[in-house]
Amino acid sequence: MTESKSFVFRFGDMEIREREFCLVKAGEVSPIEPKVFRVLLFLLHNPQKLITKEELLDAVWADAAVTESSLTRSIAKLRRVLGDDIREPRYIATVATVGYRFIGKVEVSEEPSGVPENTEEPPGLSGVGRKVQSRKQLWSLALAGGAVLVLCLAGVIWYLHRPLLPPRITGYNQITHDGRQKTLVGIDGSRLYFNWMSGPTTPQSVAQVAISGGATAPVPVTLPNPLLMDVSPNGSSFIIHADTGLWNVQILGGQARHVGVGDAYDASFSPDGNSVAYAPDGGDIFLAGSDGTGTHKLAHVADTVSDIAWSPDGGAIRFTVKDRIWEMSSSGSGLHEVMPGWRGSSAECCGKWTPDGKLFLFISDGQIWALDERRGLFRRPPGEPIQMTQGPIRWGGPLPGTYFPGEFWGRPVPSKDGSRIFALGLSPRGELSRFDPKTRQFQPFLGGISAQGLSYSKDGKSIAYVSYPEGILWKANSDGSNPVQLTDPPLQAFMPRWSPDGKQISFAVNEGPNGAFYIVSSDGGSPRKFLSQDQHLDGFLTWSPDGHRMAGTSTAADGRLVVVILNLDTGQDTIIPGSADLFSPRWSPDGRYLAAVGWEISRLKVFDFKTGIWSELAQGGPADCPEWSADSQFIYFRRVSGDTGLFRVRPSGGRAEKIVDLKDWHDAGWFGRYMGLDPTDAPLLLRDIGSEDIYALTLDQK
């Protein structure tokens, strides 16, 4: 007769029975996953020995394609079962970056199976023995079958409840190599379509590139200032926003059908291509047939909507409102925030489902995240998103703290088979440049630092600026020497302005629904908010020359923007009559005028404090970034479309004078562009020296 043997391991109040594949704790059997049990067995067979991660992965998972995260989770579960503490381990010690060691004292014994292979019955009892043995065999078989059934059922339940391996990115392949500003929009199966951009709000043209890479090529669209918003599911047509409204444009042939009237912040085809959801200004979402018929309001969500995405089954629509992703049914009901409270103030935007509907991809803090929405009979999807990318490359979306409605950043675009994610990879950096009136060229200024919002103190001895893209406020000597950091992340500073006495610096922050305004001592210290809770100003503030007032923009009761004067001594604010729909006020150095642009930068107006009258200046096209000359005799501004360039015009009126053409200039900075003036009125711009290219990211959902 021969016997088979098995090991039993004992440590603490634990007994590990190898043959029975079970763990007994304090006399009771404790449930444990098979992979976790095998990790424990391998460590127990090698007590006090350092076992590398690779050894454990090879021994337990063999040829299965898993990552170290699977082993890390198994070790964590094993510690919970054993009651072990990672900080003060009794059993399993971690050797950082290398592996693990079982450090507990183990008693090992060999246990015979107790089942003899050959037996003989005593004479005269063979019949009885056979009957008894037969009944015993039947009971044994029944018990064994029941045990197998229970184990199988338990295995099935565990399998259906088991956590799936998280999706991950396993490779990167660069598709474009031009570094130009662009927004990725959609795919037809073999080609990617995108917009060439001049900053996040100004489209230049529509273009395409093969999904395998290669040369880019323009796509002709015969509409004024076209902006591509979506590609139809069958790849045959575009949704284009133009000066004349929203259009469904055939890619081949260019035939166009009118879909919607007015400005639209975003539009998206339904999965069957028969409908278009679009969002004009004002917080409404409309639904129209792709042929332009049957237009009706689907929902009102109280604020500007962007990044509209349909679920693959057409049952739900998601979109971005004020840095948060929301969802409703495709009939407009059930509006709710998708991830309430997730990651605090971090912006979420630019979402899109994979074709199978199992993952919802979106951008937060410049990285791609995924909501794992894979479901099963007994499995609920995890509540927290999964970070898919990390590292120095930013994957589309705005920089932290710089998301504003009306900006077009693109979004992750899954391939038709779901095996890849196409995304725009950004490495943002700028070079501060000054216009030299002698050479009529822009030259690097202050060593070409990557900074914007340059502001000089009244005596001209000091400067304040914001680093790009970090958004940190600095103070330095006028030549850039002795820089002093005044703010820290996560605060993202914009538009610093010196107080007239040089003791304080004000700046804006994209914080909360209306932004926020801070003041910090020019000698350093903690920045503080300086508006009361019931005062809500939008945009950027500008000091009066005497330092007792500031001008900004607020939202009136009718929802229109108005220019407001804030008295810093009394804390009272006053609306300037006739300032409806004006934005970005700038006080003249002599205190007589206030310049402001229209919300859609189509107007430039000046308020004369002596006469109390607004005058519209004939600037000859859209104006942006107004700045006063040091002597208050000119207003400098940028024209961002049409005849692009830097201009100046007198506050008394007259023809705008072109300073320099910007047709071939590539901007960087907040809103995608920046303009300032030095004390000699030489224009300052931030040249884009970063890169923006499309990449293909390999997606593994196993």
Secondary structure as GFF3:
##gff-version 3
##sequence-region A 1 702
A	DSSP	beta_strand	5	11	.	.	.	ID=ss1
A	DSSP	beta_strand	14	17	.	.	.	ID=ss2
A	DSSP	beta_strand	22	25	.	.	.	ID=ss3
A	DSSP	beta_strand	28	30	.	.	.	ID=ss4
A	DSSP	alpha_helix	34	44	.	.	.	ID=ss5
A	DSSP	beta_strand	51	52	.	.	.	ID=ss6
A	DSSP	alpha_helix	53	61	.	.	.	ID=ss7
A	DSSP	alpha_helix	68	82	.	.	.	ID=ss8
A	DSSP	beta_strand	92	95	.	.	.	ID=ss9
A	DSSP	beta_strand	99	102	.	.	.	ID=ss10
A	DSSP	beta_strand	107	112	.	.	.	ID=ss11
A	DSSP	alpha_helix	126	161	.	.	.	ID=ss12
A	DSSP	beta_strand	168	174	.	.	.	ID=ss13
A	DSSP	beta_strand	182	187	.	.	.	ID=ss14
A	DSSP	beta_strand	191	197	.	.	.	ID=ss15
A	DSSP	beta_strand	203	210	.	.	.	ID=ss16
A	DSSP	beta_strand	217	218	.	.	.	ID=ss17
A	DSSP	beta_strand	227	231	.	.	.	ID=ss18
A	DSSP	beta_strand	237	242	.	.	.	ID=ss19
A	DSSP	beta_strand	245	250	.	.	.	ID=ss20
A	DSSP	beta_strand	256	260	.	.	.	ID=ss21
A	DSSP	beta_strand	264	269	.	.	.	ID=ss22
A	DSSP	beta_strand	275	280	.	.	.	ID=ss23
A	DSSP	beta_strand	284	289	.	.	.	ID=ss24
A	DSSP	beta_strand	296	300	.	.	.	ID=ss25
A	DSSP	beta_strand	306	310	.	.	.	ID=ss26
A	DSSP	beta_strand	316	321	.	.	.	ID=ss27
A	DSSP	beta_strand	324	329	.	.	.	ID=ss28
A	DSSP	beta_strand	336	337	.	.	.	ID=ss29
A	DSSP	beta_strand	348	353	.	.	.	ID=ss30
A	DSSP	beta_strand	359	364	.	.	.	ID=ss31
A	DSSP	beta_strand	367	372	.	.	.	ID=ss32
A	DSSP	beta_strand	386	387	.	.	.	ID=ss33
A	DSSP	beta_strand	394	395	.	.	.	ID=ss34
A	DSSP	beta_strand	413	414	.	.	.	ID=ss35
A	DSSP	beta_strand	420	427	.	.	.	ID=ss36
A	DSSP	beta_strand	430	436	.	.	.	ID=ss37
A	DSSP	beta_strand	441	444	.	.	.	ID=ss38
A	DSSP	three_ten_helix	446	448	.	.	.	ID=ss39
A	DSSP	beta_strand	451	456	.	.	.	ID=ss40
A	DSSP	beta_strand	462	467	.	.	.	ID=ss41
A	DSSP	beta_strand	473	477	.	.	.	ID=ss42
A	DSSP	beta_strand	484	485	.	.	.	ID=ss43
A	DSSP	beta_strand	493	498	.	.	.	ID=ss44
A	DSSP	beta_strand	504	509	.	.	.	ID=ss45
A	DSSP	beta_strand	516	521	.	.	.	ID=ss46
A	DSSP	beta_strand	528	529	.	.	.	ID=ss47
A	DSSP	beta_strand	537	543	.	.	.	ID=ss48
A	DSSP	beta_strand	549	555	.	.	.	ID=ss49
A	DSSP	beta_strand	561	567	.	.	.	ID=ss50
A	DSSP	beta_strand	573	575	.	.	.	ID=ss51
A	DSSP	beta_strand	582	587	.	.	.	ID=ss52
A	DSSP	beta_strand	593	598	.	.	.	ID=ss53
A	DSSP	beta_strand	604	608	.	.	.	ID=ss54
A	DSSP	beta_strand	613	616	.	.	.	ID=ss55
A	DSSP	beta_strand	624	628	.	.	.	ID=ss56
A	DSSP	beta_strand	635	639	.	.	.	ID=ss57
A	DSSP	beta_strand	645	649	.	.	.	ID=ss58
A	DSSP	beta_strand	657	661	.	.	.	ID=ss59
A	DSSP	three_ten_helix	670	672	.	.	.	ID=ss60
A	DSSP	beta_strand	675	677	.	.	.	ID=ss61
A	DSSP	beta_strand	683	688	.	.	.	ID=ss62
A	DSSP	beta_strand	691	700	.	.	.	ID=ss63
###
